[in-house]
């Protein structure tokens, strides 16, 4: 039949195009491994960018958005107070966002400057950070700081976090992000799935971007920006459901290069139940759609301006938003239709099973490389690490029904309850620094 032949040509063409668009993802997996092998063979370290300022002199405002976080907030604030960076060069600000518990009082008891916000219409972390910065400006303190660091209330900072991130700022980056690990990595297959993805994002994606000299990307928490960039954005105006991805996209469009510091380690808590995870990832998918609709045309224009590295940033944002994922969805739908027309329902089941199996094996390889490379930073026994390597693809594949349901669901912001109340010294054994030499 002519329609089957036509669909075959379309499916093959789309498959080839997607292969070209995503060729760099396997490259990102391999580059850090090759770099590590190169260094172990005794070859010289890659030269770091020259310092544009003297480390240990920059003044930081630490920004924390908290909503009913009385259980975990004290431990974040203690980890901030325990930083080895000069104490007179950083201050902590907490925005108690629509809180009904003792979050504000606890923050004050731990020495933070606290502002309270009560707005049930404009809900979300983007609005909270914007209000916090506006309050700091209104208090006449914005010019007291050279840069701003953003954390969630459930985070914990390694003792030298600010010192390490400061060195990256001093290399001339206007915004930087750190290395994100998990407090409750080994609780179950869901928390391990989150943890492996964040390690992959740091150890493969951002590490490769840093090696190639292109802009990196922040993942929700543990990032910062200097005052000049804040003035350029005219305040914090990133209000989609995924304010971090929106910020990354804005930086790509405006040719702002974000740095990455693998030694600035922040830990956060992952959702434990599948319901919590479903709701959170629904927000991420819908927020990704918001960013796509808002910035696609600007990203397309960005492909034609600036240096190759700046164009690459826009290209990568396009492939990781609606443009790339939309093409994947179209290809999958056409492939199912083609299989149904060519062989009926039985072949359709086979046609669905083969791609899912291929997806599982690809994700298993990605998770396996991540675990092997970051083994010292992952807590738990060898058996646990291996078991959750095999469940990682299942966690990722559950994005498929989440993505479909997100198209038919009106999202209402829901907070994830954080209960893992522990200090840095109580983190599970195994989350040490790996040998980078």
PyMOL commands that set and color helices and strands:
alter all, ss='L'
color gray80, all
select helices_A, chain A and resi 2-21+23-40+73-81+87-89+103-109+125-138+142-144+161-169+189-212+227-232+243-253+274-302+308-319+322-373+375-377+382-397+399-406+424-426
alter helices_A, ss='H'
color red, helices_A
select strands_A, chain A and resi 60-66+90-97+113-117+147-152+156-157+175-182+223-226+258-268
alter strands_A, ss='S'
color yellow, strands_A
deselect
rebuild
show_as cartoon
